[in-house]
Structure formats: structure tokens, C-alpha cells
Amino acid sequence: MNKLAIASAVAVALSSIAAAPAVAQDTVAIQYSDLDLSTTTGAQALGERLEAGVKAVCDRPDIRDLKSMLAYEQCKDAAMTSAHEQLAEQGARIAAN
């Protein structure tokens, strides 16, 4: 399939703190069938796509809003973990950032 769906993890963040960052999108599809993940260049390109997808689903709040920043960080972590789990399920691996 060579496609990932990065989903917003705002629900996880909401369960642990009162404020959560706004969601830019619920899910983002990341295509990687054009990449050779056995090469450093391909793995880096996928890593960049994953980071862009995470930023698309986890909207960054004002840095002065500490509770929302914590929720944002949790959203990013959960979204990246989900992406790596999906990659593992599909038999693909990339180096951890």
C-alpha cells in the first residue's frame, strides 16, 4: 500500500490536560511508494514527510500557552508513534529522529 494516515492525537491530549491545541486536520495521508527506504536519502525524505504530516494534524499554539504547548507536544508524539507503528505493520522501517 505504501501510504500512511497520520491522525490527530488531540483526544489523547484532552484526557490528560484541560487545554488542547487546535486541530489543523484530522488525518493526513503520506505517500512513500516513490521512496527507496533502504537508502539514507529515501529514509530522510520519508522522515521529512512524516514531520510535515504531524505538523498538519497538530496545530502549534502560542508558545506562551504552556498547557496547550504540552498538549501539542503530546499530539506530535502520538501522531509520530502511530506513523511508525503503521510503517512497522507494512514492513517498512526508517531511522528514528
Biopython code that builds the backbone (N, CA, C, O; Angstrom):
import numpy as np
from Bio.PDB.StructureBuilder import StructureBuilder

atoms = [
    (1, "MET", "N", (0.826, -1.192, 0.000)),
    (1, "MET", "CA", (0.000, 0.000, 0.000)),
    (1, "MET", "C", (0.869, 1.254, 0.000)),
    (1, "MET", "O", (0.598, 2.199, -0.741)),
    (2, "ASN", "N", (1.921, 1.265, 0.835)),
    (2, "ASN", "CA", (2.868, 2.381, 0.870)),
    (2, "ASN", "C", (2.215, 3.734, 1.089)),
    (2, "ASN", "O", (2.539, 4.713, 0.417)),
    (3, "LYS", "N", (1.303, 3.774, 2.028)),
    (3, "LYS", "CA", (0.605, 5.003, 2.382)),
    (3, "LYS", "C", (0.292, 4.963, 3.865)),
    (3, "LYS", "O", (-0.130, 3.928, 4.382)),
    (4, "LEU", "N", (0.492, 6.065, 4.550)),
    (4, "LEU", "CA", (0.207, 6.157, 5.976)),
    (4, "LEU", "C", (-0.880, 7.179, 6.204)),
    (4, "LEU", "O", (-1.054, 8.102, 5.409)),
    (5, "ALA", "N", (-1.605, 7.017, 7.282)),
    (5, "ALA", "CA", (-2.580, 8.021, 7.698)),
    (5, "ALA", "C", (-2.167, 8.516, 9.067)),
    (5, "ALA", "O", (-2.249, 7.785, 10.054)),
    (6, "ILE", "N", (-1.726, 9.751, 9.122)),
    (6, "ILE", "CA", (-1.355, 10.339, 10.405)),
    (6, "ILE", "C", (-2.592, 11.026, 10.950)),
    (6, "ILE", "O", (-3.158, 11.919, 10.319)),
    (7, "ALA", "N", (-3.001, 10.592, 12.134)),
    (7, "ALA", "CA", (-4.223, 11.116, 12.735)),
    (7, "ALA", "C", (-3.901, 12.033, 13.899)),
    (7, "ALA", "O", (-2.869, 11.898, 14.556)),
    (8, "SER", "N", (-4.789, 12.951, 14.132)),
    (8, "SER", "CA", (-4.638, 13.869, 15.258)),
    (8, "SER", "C", (-4.787, 13.113, 16.559)),
    (8, "SER", "O", (-5.655, 12.252, 16.696)),
    (9, "ALA", "N", (-3.943, 13.439, 17.503)),
    (9, "ALA", "CA", (-3.983, 12.790, 18.804)),
    (9, "ALA", "C", (-4.539, 13.730, 19.862)),
    (9, "ALA", "O", (-4.188, 13.622, 21.037)),
    (10, "VAL", "N", (-5.390, 14.635, 19.459)),
    (10, "VAL", "CA", (-5.937, 15.612, 20.393)),
    (10, "VAL", "C", (-6.762, 14.928, 21.478)),
    (10, "VAL", "O", (-6.774, 15.397, 22.616)),
    (11, "ALA", "N", (-7.438, 13.853, 21.165)),
    (11, "ALA", "CA", (-8.234, 13.161, 22.174)),
    (11, "ALA", "C", (-7.345, 12.643, 23.299)),
    (11, "ALA", "O", (-7.735, 12.688, 24.465)),
    (12, "VAL", "N", (-6.173, 12.158, 22.965)),
    (12, "VAL", "CA", (-5.230, 11.695, 23.983)),
    (12, "VAL", "C", (-4.800, 12.866, 24.853)),
    (12, "VAL", "O", (-4.756, 12.758, 26.078)),
    (13, "ALA", "N", (-4.489, 13.971, 24.219)),
    (13, "ALA", "CA", (-4.049, 15.153, 24.963)),
    (13, "ALA", "C", (-5.166, 15.690, 25.847)),
    (13, "ALA", "O", (-4.912, 16.117, 26.973)),
    (14, "LEU", "N", (-6.385, 15.673, 25.355)),
    (14, "LEU", "CA", (-7.507, 16.186, 26.129)),
    (14, "LEU", "C", (-7.743, 15.383, 27.396)),
    (14, "LEU", "O", (-8.198, 15.922, 28.404)),
    (15, "SER", "N", (-7.435, 14.101, 27.344)),
    (15, "SER", "CA", (-7.690, 13.282, 28.521)),
    (15, "SER", "C", (-6.737, 13.601, 29.670)),
    (15, "SER", "O", (-7.030, 13.298, 30.826)),
    (16, "SER", "N", (-5.592, 14.215, 29.348)),
    (16, "SER", "CA", (-4.635, 14.456, 30.409)),
    (16, "SER", "C", (-4.547, 15.911, 30.862)),
    (16, "SER", "O", (-4.094, 16.175, 31.976)),
    (17, "ILE", "N", (-4.966, 16.857, 30.031)),
    (17, "ILE", "CA", (-4.951, 18.263, 30.433)),
    (17, "ILE", "C", (-6.164, 18.984, 29.877)),
    (17, "ILE", "O", (-6.815, 18.514, 28.944)),
    (18, "ALA", "N", (-6.451, 20.119, 30.457)),
    (18, "ALA", "CA", (-7.667, 20.838, 30.106)),
    (18, "ALA", "C", (-7.613, 21.471, 28.727)),
    (18, "ALA", "O", (-8.587, 21.381, 27.979)),
    (19, "ALA", "N", (-6.522, 22.098, 28.371)),
    (19, "ALA", "CA", (-6.448, 22.793, 27.090)),
    (19, "ALA", "C", (-5.734, 21.930, 26.069)),
    (19, "ALA", "O", (-4.814, 21.187, 26.410)),
    (20, "ALA", "N", (-6.156, 22.026, 24.816)),
    (20, "ALA", "CA", (-5.524, 21.271, 23.743)),
    (20, "ALA", "C", (-5.359, 22.170, 22.539)),
    (20, "ALA", "O", (-6.138, 23.103, 22.344)),
    (21, "PRO", "N", (-4.344, 21.895, 21.726)),
    (21, "PRO", "CA", (-4.152, 22.719, 20.544)),
    (21, "PRO", "C", (-5.254, 22.476, 19.524)),
    (21, "PRO", "O", (-5.866, 21.408, 19.492)),
    (22, "ALA", "N", (-5.493, 23.464, 18.705)),
    (22, "ALA", "CA", (-6.480, 23.306, 17.644)),
    (22, "ALA", "C", (-5.969, 22.284, 16.645)),
    (22, "ALA", "O", (-4.764, 22.156, 16.429)),
    (23, "VAL", "N", (-6.889, 21.566, 16.045)),
    (23, "VAL", "CA", (-6.535, 20.555, 15.067)),
    (23, "VAL", "C", (-6.581, 21.185, 13.687)),
    (23, "VAL", "O", (-7.605, 21.735, 13.281)),
    (24, "ALA", "N", (-5.484, 21.106, 12.977)),
    (24, "ALA", "CA", (-5.442, 21.640, 11.629)),
    (24, "ALA", "C", (-6.221, 20.719, 10.691)),
    (24, "ALA", "O", (-7.004, 21.191, 9.867)),
    (25, "GLN", "N", (-6.012, 19.418, 10.813)),
    (25, "GLN", "CA", (-6.716, 18.402, 10.046)),
    (25, "GLN", "C", (-6.833, 17.172, 10.926)),
    (25, "GLN", "O", (-6.033, 16.984, 11.842)),
    (26, "ASP", "N", (-7.838, 16.319, 10.651)),
    (26, "ASP", "CA", (-7.968, 15.085, 11.419)),
    (26, "ASP", "C", (-6.938, 14.048, 10.996)),
    (26, "ASP", "O", (-6.307, 13.420, 11.845)),
    (27, "THR", "N", (-6.764, 13.863, 9.692)),
    (27, "THR", "CA", (-5.781, 12.908, 9.185)),
    (27, "THR", "C", (-5.085, 13.474, 7.946)),
    (27, "THR", "O", (-5.615, 14.331, 7.240)),
    (28, "VAL", "N", (-3.904, 12.968, 7.719)),
    (28, "VAL", "CA", (-3.126, 13.325, 6.534)),
    (28, "VAL", "C", (-2.562, 12.034, 5.965)),
    (28, "VAL", "O", (-1.995, 11.227, 6.701)),
    (29, "ALA", "N", (-2.711, 11.832, 4.671)),
    (29, "ALA", "CA", (-2.138, 10.659, 4.012)),
    (29, "ALA", "C", (-0.724, 10.985, 3.562)),
    (29, "ALA", "O", (-0.477, 12.031, 2.961)),
    (30, "ILE", "N", (0.194, 10.088, 3.857)),
    (30, "ILE", "CA", (1.595, 10.246, 3.479)),
    (30, "ILE", "C", (1.940, 9.132, 2.494)),
    (30, "ILE", "O", (1.931, 7.956, 2.857)),
    (31, "GLN", "N", (2.240, 9.494, 1.266)),
    (31, "GLN", "CA", (2.663, 8.525, 0.259)),
    (31, "GLN", "C", (4.170, 8.334, 0.361)),
    (31, "GLN", "O", (4.910, 9.296, 0.564)),
    (32, "TYR", "N", (4.623, 7.087, 0.218)),
    (32, "TYR", "CA", (6.058, 6.864, 0.206)),
    (32, "TYR", "C", (6.472, 5.782, -0.776)),
    (32, "TYR", "O", (7.600, 5.294, -0.715)),
    (33, "SER", "N", (5.580, 5.400, -1.679)),
    (33, "SER", "CA", (5.898, 4.357, -2.657)),
    (33, "SER", "C", (7.009, 4.779, -3.614)),
    (33, "SER", "O", (7.650, 3.926, -4.228)),
    (34, "ASP", "N", (7.245, 6.080, -3.748)),
    (34, "ASP", "CA", (8.291, 6.578, -4.631)),
    (34, "ASP", "C", (9.669, 6.598, -3.966)),
    (34, "ASP", "O", (10.660, 6.943, -4.611)),
    (35, "LEU", "N", (9.741, 6.235, -2.697)),
    (35, "LEU", "CA", (10.993, 6.308, -1.948)),
    (35, "LEU", "C", (11.619, 4.931, -1.776)),
    (35, "LEU", "O", (10.913, 3.938, -1.600)),
    (36, "ASP", "N", (12.933, 4.875, -1.828)),
    (36, "ASP", "CA", (13.673, 3.660, -1.520)),
    (36, "ASP", "C", (14.144, 3.799, -0.074)),
    (36, "ASP", "O", (15.136, 4.473, 0.202)),
    (37, "LEU", "N", (13.427, 3.159, 0.840)),
    (37, "LEU", "CA", (13.719, 3.308, 2.270)),
    (37, "LEU", "C", (14.993, 2.604, 2.701)),
    (37, "LEU", "O", (15.419, 2.755, 3.846)),
    (38, "SER", "N", (15.609, 1.839, 1.810)),
    (38, "SER", "CA", (16.878, 1.196, 2.156)),
    (38, "SER", "C", (18.050, 2.165, 2.001)),
    (38, "SER", "O", (19.177, 1.853, 2.385)),
    (39, "THR", "N", (17.774, 3.342, 1.437)),
    (39, "THR", "CA", (18.827, 4.356, 1.298)),
    (39, "THR", "C", (18.633, 5.451, 2.341)),
    (39, "THR", "O", (17.523, 5.684, 2.818)),
    (40, "THR", "N", (19.713, 6.104, 2.679)),
    (40, "THR", "CA", (19.655, 7.218, 3.630)),
    (40, "THR", "C", (18.783, 8.340, 3.084)),
    (40, "THR", "O", (17.997, 8.938, 3.820)),
    (41, "THR", "N", (18.922, 8.623, 1.803)),
    (41, "THR", "CA", (18.136, 9.700, 1.185)),
    (41, "THR", "C", (16.645, 9.399, 1.247)),
    (41, "THR", "O", (15.848, 10.283, 1.563)),
    (42, "GLY", "N", (16.262, 8.166, 0.951)),
    (42, "GLY", "CA", (14.848, 7.784, 0.993)),
    (42, "GLY", "C", (14.291, 7.841, 2.398)),
    (42, "GLY", "O", (13.176, 8.318, 2.609)),
    (43, "ALA", "N", (15.064, 7.355, 3.368)),
    (43, "ALA", "CA", (14.624, 7.380, 4.764)),
    (43, "ALA", "C", (14.486, 8.810, 5.265)),
    (43, "ALA", "O", (13.544, 9.128, 5.991)),
    (44, "GLN", "N", (15.425, 9.677, 4.879)),
    (44, "GLN", "CA", (15.345, 11.082, 5.289)),
    (44, "GLN", "C", (14.138, 11.766, 4.658)),
    (44, "GLN", "O", (13.466, 12.564, 5.311)),
    (45, "ALA", "N", (13.861, 11.461, 3.406)),
    (45, "ALA", "CA", (12.706, 12.058, 2.727)),
    (45, "ALA", "C", (11.409, 11.634, 3.409)),
    (45, "ALA", "O", (10.504, 12.449, 3.591)),
    (46, "LEU", "N", (11.318, 10.355, 3.787)),
    (46, "LEU", "CA", (10.122, 9.899, 4.493)),
    (46, "LEU", "C", (10.019, 10.579, 5.852)),
    (46, "LEU", "O", (8.929, 10.976, 6.265)),
    (47, "GLY", "N", (11.138, 10.716, 6.547)),
    (47, "GLY", "CA", (11.128, 11.411, 7.836)),
    (47, "GLY", "C", (10.620, 12.835, 7.701)),
    (47, "GLY", "O", (9.859, 13.303, 8.548)),
    (48, "GLU", "N", (11.028, 13.526, 6.652)),
    (48, "GLU", "CA", (10.556, 14.893, 6.417)),
    (48, "GLU", "C", (9.067, 14.916, 6.116)),
    (48, "GLU", "O", (8.349, 15.805, 6.575)),
    (49, "ARG", "N", (8.602, 13.939, 5.344)),
    (49, "ARG", "CA", (7.164, 13.864, 5.046)),
    (49, "ARG", "C", (6.360, 13.588, 6.310)),
    (49, "ARG", "O", (5.286, 14.156, 6.508)),
    (50, "LEU", "N", (6.886, 12.714, 7.162)),
    (50, "LEU", "CA", (6.196, 12.416, 8.418)),
    (50, "LEU", "C", (6.112, 13.657, 9.301)),
    (50, "LEU", "O", (5.063, 13.943, 9.878)),
    (51, "GLU", "N", (7.211, 14.390, 9.405)),
    (51, "GLU", "CA", (7.210, 15.607, 10.215)),
    (51, "GLU", "C", (6.211, 16.626, 9.674)),
    (51, "GLU", "O", (5.509, 17.277, 10.448)),
    (52, "ALA", "N", (6.144, 16.767, 8.370)),
    (52, "ALA", "CA", (5.177, 17.690, 7.767)),
    (52, "ALA", "C", (3.749, 17.235, 8.048)),
    (52, "ALA", "O", (2.872, 18.061, 8.300)),
    (53, "GLY", "N", (3.512, 15.918, 8.004)),
    (53, "GLY", "CA", (2.182, 15.389, 8.297)),
    (53, "GLY", "C", (1.784, 15.621, 9.739)),
    (53, "GLY", "O", (0.641, 15.974, 10.030)),
    (54, "VAL", "N", (2.734, 15.421, 10.641)),
    (54, "VAL", "CA", (2.465, 15.656, 12.056)),
    (54, "VAL", "C", (2.131, 17.126, 12.295)),
    (54, "VAL", "O", (1.205, 17.436, 13.044)),
    (55, "LYS", "N", (2.871, 18.025, 11.670)),
    (55, "LYS", "CA", (2.595, 19.450, 11.812)),
    (55, "LYS", "C", (1.228, 19.820, 11.235)),
    (55, "LYS", "O", (0.587, 20.763, 11.699)),
    (56, "ALA", "N", (0.787, 19.076, 10.225)),
    (56, "ALA", "CA", (-0.522, 19.355, 9.618)),
    (56, "ALA", "C", (-1.672, 18.933, 10.530)),
    (56, "ALA", "O", (-2.733, 19.557, 10.507)),
    (57, "VAL", "N", (-1.480, 17.887, 11.330)),
    (57, "VAL", "CA", (-2.573, 17.423, 12.192)),
    (57, "VAL", "C", (-2.516, 18.003, 13.599)),
    (57, "VAL", "O", (-3.529, 18.025, 14.298)),
    (58, "CYS", "N", (-1.362, 18.466, 14.017)),
    (58, "CYS", "CA", (-1.199, 19.048, 15.351)),
    (58, "CYS", "C", (-0.852, 20.527, 15.197)),
    (58, "CYS", "O", (0.301, 20.876, 14.946)),
    (59, "ASP", "N", (-1.828, 21.370, 15.344)),
    (59, "ASP", "CA", (-1.639, 22.799, 15.148)),
    (59, "ASP", "C", (-0.914, 23.404, 16.340)),
    (59, "ASP", "O", (-1.357, 23.256, 17.478)),
    (60, "ARG", "N", (0.200, 24.086, 16.085)),
    (60, "ARG", "CA", (1.025, 24.647, 17.157)),
    (60, "ARG", "C", (0.352, 25.879, 17.765)),
    (60, "ARG", "O", (-0.008, 26.812, 17.047)),
    (61, "PRO", "N", (0.184, 25.879, 19.095)),
    (61, "PRO", "CA", (-0.407, 27.038, 19.774)),
    (61, "PRO", "C", (0.659, 28.098, 20.066)),
    (61, "PRO", "O", (1.836, 27.908, 19.758)),
    (62, "ASP", "N", (0.245, 29.183, 20.647)),
    (62, "ASP", "CA", (1.168, 30.223, 21.108)),
    (62, "ASP", "C", (2.075, 29.607, 22.167)),
    (62, "ASP", "O", (1.599, 28.938, 23.085)),
    (63, "ILE", "N", (3.358, 29.829, 22.041)),
    (63, "ILE", "CA", (4.334, 29.221, 22.952)),
    (63, "ILE", "C", (4.131, 29.651, 24.403)),
    (63, "ILE", "O", (4.587, 28.967, 25.319)),
    (64, "ARG", "N", (3.458, 30.767, 24.618)),
    (64, "ARG", "CA", (3.229, 31.241, 25.990)),
    (64, "ARG", "C", (2.095, 30.486, 26.686)),
    (64, "ARG", "O", (1.941, 30.590, 27.903)),
    (65, "ASP", "N", (1.307, 29.736, 25.932)),
    (65, "ASP", "CA", (0.220, 28.935, 26.498)),
    (65, "ASP", "C", (0.781, 27.555, 26.841)),
    (65, "ASP", "O", (0.761, 26.644, 26.014)),
    (66, "LEU", "N", (1.277, 27.413, 28.062)),
    (66, "LEU", "CA", (2.017, 26.212, 28.441)),
    (66, "LEU", "C", (1.180, 24.938, 28.398)),
    (66, "LEU", "O", (1.674, 23.888, 27.988)),
    (67, "LYS", "N", (-0.069, 25.017, 28.814)),
    (67, "LYS", "CA", (-0.921, 23.827, 28.785)),
    (67, "LYS", "C", (-1.165, 23.383, 27.341)),
    (67, "LYS", "O", (-1.124, 22.191, 27.039)),
    (68, "SER", "N", (-1.414, 24.327, 26.470)),
    (68, "SER", "CA", (-1.636, 23.980, 25.066)),
    (68, "SER", "C", (-0.350, 23.481, 24.411)),
    (68, "SER", "O", (-0.391, 22.602, 23.550)),
    (69, "MET", "N", (0.785, 24.035, 24.813)),
    (69, "MET", "CA", (2.065, 23.559, 24.272)),
    (69, "MET", "C", (2.324, 22.115, 24.692)),
    (69, "MET", "O", (2.838, 21.319, 23.906)),
    (70, "LEU", "N", (1.967, 21.779, 25.931)),
    (70, "LEU", "CA", (2.120, 20.405, 26.385)),
    (70, "LEU", "C", (1.222, 19.475, 25.564)),
    (70, "LEU", "O", (1.650, 18.400, 25.144)),
    (71, "ALA", "N", (-0.009, 19.893, 25.341)),
    (71, "ALA", "CA", (-0.936, 19.097, 24.544)),
    (71, "ALA", "C", (-0.418, 18.947, 23.108)),
    (71, "ALA", "O", (-0.544, 17.881, 22.504)),
    (72, "TYR", "N", (0.157, 20.010, 22.578)),
    (72, "TYR", "CA", (0.728, 19.987, 21.228)),
    (72, "TYR", "C", (1.871, 18.965, 21.153)),
    (72, "TYR", "O", (1.942, 18.178, 20.209)),
    (73, "GLU", "N", (2.749, 18.982, 22.137)),
    (73, "GLU", "CA", (3.859, 18.034, 22.156)),
    (73, "GLU", "C", (3.350, 16.600, 22.261)),
    (73, "GLU", "O", (3.884, 15.703, 21.609)),
    (74, "GLN", "N", (2.320, 16.377, 23.078)),
    (74, "GLN", "CA", (1.734, 15.043, 23.204)),
    (74, "GLN", "C", (1.085, 14.611, 21.893)),
    (74, "GLN", "O", (1.188, 13.448, 21.503)),
    (75, "CYS", "N", (0.425, 15.532, 21.218)),
    (75, "CYS", "CA", (-0.189, 15.246, 19.928)),
    (75, "CYS", "C", (0.881, 14.829, 18.924)),
    (75, "CYS", "O", (0.716, 13.835, 18.216)),
    (76, "LYS", "N", (1.974, 15.584, 18.861)),
    (76, "LYS", "CA", (3.054, 15.266, 17.927)),
    (76, "LYS", "C", (3.650, 13.891, 18.225)),
    (76, "LYS", "O", (3.879, 13.098, 17.312)),
    (77, "ASP", "N", (3.899, 13.613, 19.499)),
    (77, "ASP", "CA", (4.470, 12.324, 19.879)),
    (77, "ASP", "C", (3.546, 11.168, 19.503)),
    (77, "ASP", "O", (3.990, 10.162, 18.952)),
    (78, "ALA", "N", (2.266, 11.321, 19.805)),
    (78, "ALA", "CA", (1.299, 10.262, 19.500)),
    (78, "ALA", "C", (1.146, 10.064, 17.994)),
    (78, "ALA", "O", (1.040, 8.929, 17.529)),
    (79, "ALA", "N", (1.134, 11.141, 17.238)),
    (79, "ALA", "CA", (0.994, 11.038, 15.782)),
    (79, "ALA", "C", (2.219, 10.359, 15.175)),
    (79, "ALA", "O", (2.080, 9.517, 14.288)),
    (80, "MET", "N", (3.412, 10.712, 15.641)),
    (80, "MET", "CA", (4.631, 10.101, 15.110)),
    (80, "MET", "C", (4.705, 8.629, 15.503)),
    (80, "MET", "O", (5.124, 7.794, 14.702)),
    (81, "THR", "N", (4.304, 8.309, 16.720)),
    (81, "THR", "CA", (4.277, 6.906, 17.152)),
    (81, "THR", "C", (3.329, 6.101, 16.279)),
    (81, "THR", "O", (3.650, 4.987, 15.865)),
    (82, "SER", "N", (2.163, 6.666, 16.002)),
    (82, "SER", "CA", (1.194, 5.995, 15.138)),
    (82, "SER", "C", (1.769, 5.760, 13.744)),
    (82, "SER", "O", (1.596, 4.684, 13.171)),
    (83, "ALA", "N", (2.443, 6.752, 13.209)),
    (83, "ALA", "CA", (3.041, 6.618, 11.881)),
    (83, "ALA", "C", (4.092, 5.510, 11.862)),
    (83, "ALA", "O", (4.134, 4.709, 10.929)),
    (84, "HIS", "N", (4.937, 5.465, 12.888)),
    (84, "HIS", "CA", (5.964, 4.428, 12.955)),
    (84, "HIS", "C", (5.346, 3.043, 13.134)),
    (84, "HIS", "O", (5.861, 2.065, 12.591)),
    (85, "GLU", "N", (4.258, 2.948, 13.882)),
    (85, "GLU", "CA", (3.560, 1.661, 14.032)),
    (85, "GLU", "C", (2.992, 1.207, 12.694)),
    (85, "GLU", "O", (3.079, 0.029, 12.347)),
    (86, "GLN", "N", (2.407, 2.141, 11.937)),
    (86, "GLN", "CA", (1.875, 1.791, 10.625)),
    (86, "GLN", "C", (2.988, 1.341, 9.680)),
    (86, "GLN", "O", (2.809, 0.396, 8.912)),
    (87, "LEU", "N", (4.125, 2.011, 9.737)),
    (87, "LEU", "CA", (5.266, 1.605, 8.916)),
    (87, "LEU", "C", (5.702, 0.191, 9.271)),
    (87, "LEU", "O", (5.968, -0.624, 8.387)),
    (88, "ALA", "N", (5.775, -0.097, 10.563)),
    (88, "ALA", "CA", (6.176, -1.428, 11.008)),
    (88, "ALA", "C", (5.185, -2.493, 10.533)),
    (88, "ALA", "O", (5.587, -3.578, 10.113)),
    (89, "GLU", "N", (3.890, -2.178, 10.601)),
    (89, "GLU", "CA", (2.867, -3.114, 10.136)),
    (89, "GLU", "C", (3.013, -3.399, 8.643)),
    (89, "GLU", "O", (2.707, -4.496, 8.177)),
    (90, "GLN", "N", (3.485, -2.392, 7.898)),
    (90, "GLN", "CA", (3.655, -2.557, 6.456)),
    (90, "GLN", "C", (5.047, -3.087, 6.103)),
    (90, "GLN", "O", (5.374, -3.245, 4.927)),
    (91, "GLY", "N", (5.860, -3.359, 7.122)),
    (91, "GLY", "CA", (7.182, -3.917, 6.896)),
    (91, "GLY", "C", (8.235, -2.909, 6.520)),
    (91, "GLY", "O", (9.325, -3.296, 6.099)),
    (92, "ALA", "N", (7.951, -1.628, 6.657)),
    (92, "ALA", "CA", (8.917, -0.581, 6.329)),
    (92, "ALA", "C", (9.530, -0.054, 7.613)),
    (92, "ALA", "O", (8.879, -0.018, 8.657)),
    (93, "ARG", "N", (10.782, 0.352, 7.528)),
    (93, "ARG", "CA", (11.460, 0.905, 8.706)),
    (93, "ARG", "C", (12.263, 2.128, 8.287)),
    (93, "ARG", "O", (12.838, 2.185, 7.200)),
    (94, "ILE", "N", (12.281, 3.100, 9.189)),
    (94, "ILE", "CA", (13.153, 4.250, 8.991)),
    (94, "ILE", "C", (13.885, 4.495, 10.296)),
    (94, "ILE", "O", (13.460, 4.042, 11.359)),
    (95, "ALA", "N", (14.958, 5.196, 10.205)),
    (95, "ALA", "CA", (15.723, 5.530, 11.409)),
    (95, "ALA", "C", (14.924, 6.514, 12.247)),
    (95, "ALA", "O", (14.286, 7.416, 11.704)),
    (96, "ALA", "N", (14.951, 6.350, 13.561)),
    (96, "ALA", "CA", (14.242, 7.260, 14.466)),
    (96, "ALA", "C", (14.938, 8.618, 14.451)),
    (96, "ALA", "O", (16.164, 8.704, 14.377)),
    (97, "ASN", "N", (14.128, 9.679, 14.523)),
    (97, "ASN", "CA", (14.679, 11.043, 14.535)),
    (97, "ASN", "C", (15.067, 11.450, 15.915)),
    (97, "ASN", "O", (15.548, 12.564, 16.117)),
]
sb = StructureBuilder()
sb.init_structure("model")
sb.init_model(0)
sb.init_chain("A")
sb.init_seg("    ")
for serial, (resi, resn, name, xyz) in enumerate(atoms, 1):
    if name == "N":
        sb.init_residue(resn, " ", resi, " ")
    sb.init_atom(name, np.array(xyz, "f"), 0.0, 1.0, " ", f" {name:<3s}", serial, name[0])
structure = sb.get_structure()
